[in-house]
């Protein structure tokens, strides 16, 4: 069985990182910002083209009718709908982006002034930093635990899934999934991501052999 981990296509949040959603000062409170990020952030025209590109790539890697999982975020759902039309995704919070709770969209200046106790972790140990407020989760614990649960779910269903699996998710969740699938420490993957992240619409393909996952291929859009 093959599992394709896909980062959602380019969203309006990605495209306006310094001029829109991340303007300083931020115009949203934590709860409002999280709802905005989850429910309203859709794809750019480039994101639509990347999703169409994904259709051909994913069909070649995992076949025309894989078991499709997505996060609960609109940008992941839109990517899946365009990349694999006609399939009904299994929507799961296990693939959601890291929840930043009250720190969602906060500038570092605002964060450190409002929550000084967590400033050092955020500066130098970001994988251990737990965002303040209800539901805040660190990469090394909360997101990684969700990744373990998702991979366990895929393994449990392996014998009942004749086709491949596609998981459309987000940057931080991909770091956690890679840690599980590749048996590598999160810290190592975080350092690699400082140099280069998995791009929007990037695909990481894994093959399940003898109960273990092995990296099989990668694909990236040229647009």
Buried (B, 14 or more C-beta within 10 A) or exposed (E): BBBBBBBBBBBBBBBBEEEEBEEEEBEBEBBEBBEBBBEEBBBBEBBBBBBBBBBEBBBEBBEEEBBBBBBBBBBBBBBBBBBBEEBEBBBBEBBBBBBBBBBBBBBEEBBBEEBEEBBEBBEEEBBBBBBBBEEBBBBBBBBBBBBBBBBEBBBEEEEEBEBBBBBBBBBBBBBBBBBBBBEEEBBEBBEBBEEEBBBBBBBBBBBBEEEEBEEBBEBBBEE
